[in-house]
Amino acid sequence: MHLWLIPFFPLIGFLLNGLFGKRFSKPLINVFAIGSITASFLYVLVVLSKLYPLDTAHSEHYFTWIQSGFLNIGFDLFVDRLTAVMLLIVTGVGLLIHIYAIGYMQHEGGYYRFFAYFNLFVFFMLLLMMASNLLLMFVGWEGVGLCSYLLVGFYFLEEFAGNAANKAFIVNRIGDFGFSLGIFLTVVAFHTLDFGQIATAI
């Protein structure tokens, strides 16, 4: 099913605009930014049509990320009914927001930078939702926090933007502490971070 393609498309949009966007025209930036989200949204529809009615979660294992004693953490993605709803919201509504932002950001500096951040935000949000274990979800969580900081502080030359970005960063660190504590306690209680194995143990 190649679930990895869903977050991969926005990541490509981020890399193209982030690395080369300064040299691109605005229409070309739009093609990569919006095209990547469109591709992701369409592939979500393809995946969900093949998995319908999703009575059980569909999981894909790509490689073992961490192996230490009893703890085996893979780079695994999965889709269940809740994930399916969120995938449609993030890619579908995200696409509409990208389209709206073309006009909203038309006369702003750092045009390519905004859309690169936005694509990266969608990538990490998709990773957060599709992760089949808590540690990979934590990576997505951290990425979303990073992108929140970058987007909130987009007008970094303005003091209000810098202050707001710093506030968002600090509040996210509080959330990180709670998330990390939950991960440690889960390992102690269940000897795994995999959602399926945790559900079975419960």
N, C-alpha and C positions, 0 to 999 in steps of 0.2 A: 504493500500500500504506500510505502515511502512517506510516512508522516513527517519526516525531517524536512521535506520540501515546503511545508506550510510556513515555518519560521525562516527557512533559507531565503525565500524571495525578498522579504524586507531587509534581511542582512545584506544581500547583494545591492539593494538600493542604497543602503547606508554607506557601503564601501565605495560605490561609484561616485556618489555625490560628496561623500566625506573626503575622499582622496583627490578627486579631480573636479569637483563641482565649481571651484573658483574659476576654472577655465571654460566652463560650460555656459551656454546661453540659458536664460530662464525657461524657455520651452523645452530644452533638452533635460534640464533639472526636473521639470514636471514629468517628463516621459519616464525617467528612472524612478522617481519617488512614487508617482501614482501607479505606474505600470507594475511595480513590484507588489504593491498592496492589492491591486486588481488581480494579479496572478495568484497571490495567496488566497484571496477570497474565492476565486473560481476553483482553485484546487480543494479548498475546504468543501465546496459543494460537491465536487467529484467524489471525495473521500466519503462524505456522509451518505451520498446516494448509493455507494457500494456497500457501506456498512449497515444501512437501514435494515431493520428497525433498532439496531444497537441494543439488543437485549443484554449483552455482556460487553464488558470493556474490551477494546482491541488494543493490544500492547505490542511494541516493537523494540527489540534489544539490538543495539548497535555495537557496543564494546563495553568491556569492564573498565570502569573508571578508577575505582579504589578497591583493593583487596587487602584486608588486614585482619588476620585471625578469623573470627566468626562473621565479620562485617564484609559484605560483598555489595558494592554499590556500582550499578551499571549506568551507562548513558542510555536511558530507556525513555521512550515517549509513549503515551497512551491517549485514547479517546474513549470517553463514556458519554452518557446523555448530558450530564451537566457540562462537561468540557465542550461538547458539540454546540450547545447553546452559546457558551462564552466565545467560542471560535467565530461563530456567525456575527456576534456583536462586535468583537474587536476588529475583525477584518472588514465587516460590512459598514459599521458606523465609522471605523477608522478611515475607510476609503472616502466616505462623505466628508469627513473633517479635512482630509488631505485636499480634496477638490475645493472646499470652501476656503482653505488657507491660501490657495493660489491668488485670489483677489485680495484677501486680508493682508498678505505679506508682500504684495506686488511692489510697493515703493519702499520697502525696508532694506536696510543693509544686512549682509550676512544671509541672503536668501537661501543659498545652497546649504548653509550651515543649519538653518532651521529645519529643512526637510531631511537632512542627514540625521539630525537628532530624533526627528519624528519617526523615521523608519527604524532607527535603533530601538526606540521606545516600543514600537509594535513587536519587533523581534523578541525583546526580553519579556514582554507581556505574554506572547504566545508560548515561549519557553516555560514561563511560570505556570501556565495553565495546563500544558501538555506533559510536564515532568511526571514521571511515575514514581519518584521517590522524593523525600523531603530535602535532600542535599541539592539535587538539581533544581528543585523549586526555589531553594534559597538563592541559587545563582541568578535565576530569573528575577527574584525579589530584589536582589542587590542591583541588578541592571536597571530595573524600573526606577529604583531610587536614584541611581546615577542620572538617568535621563530626566527625571523630575527636576533634579538640581540644575541640569543644563538648560532645560526649557524654561523653568521659572526664572533663571538668571540670564535669559537670552540677551536682554538689554543690559549687559554687564557694566556699561559705562554709567548707567543710572544707579544712584545709591539705593533707591527703593528696591530695585531688582536684585541687587547683591544681598541686601538684608533679607528679602523674601527667600532667596535661594539658600542662604545660610540657615534660616529657620527650618526650611523643609529638610535640609541635610541633617540637622541636629535631631529633629523629631524622628526621622527615619532610623537614626542610630539607636534610639530608644526601642523602636520596633525590632531592630536587629537583635538586640539583647534578648528580648522575649522569644523571638524565633529561634535563636541559637540555644537558649535554655530548653525549649521544647524539643529540639533535635537531640540534645544530650540525654534528656529524660526518656525519649522514645527508644534510643539505643539501649539504655539500661533496662527498660521494661520489656522490650520486644526483640532485642538483638538484630534489628533490621530497620531500614528506613523506607523500604518498599511499601507503597500504599496497599497493594494486594495482600502481601504477607501480614501487614498490620491488621487489616480487616479480618483475615482468616484467624489470626491469633485472638482477636477480640471476640 
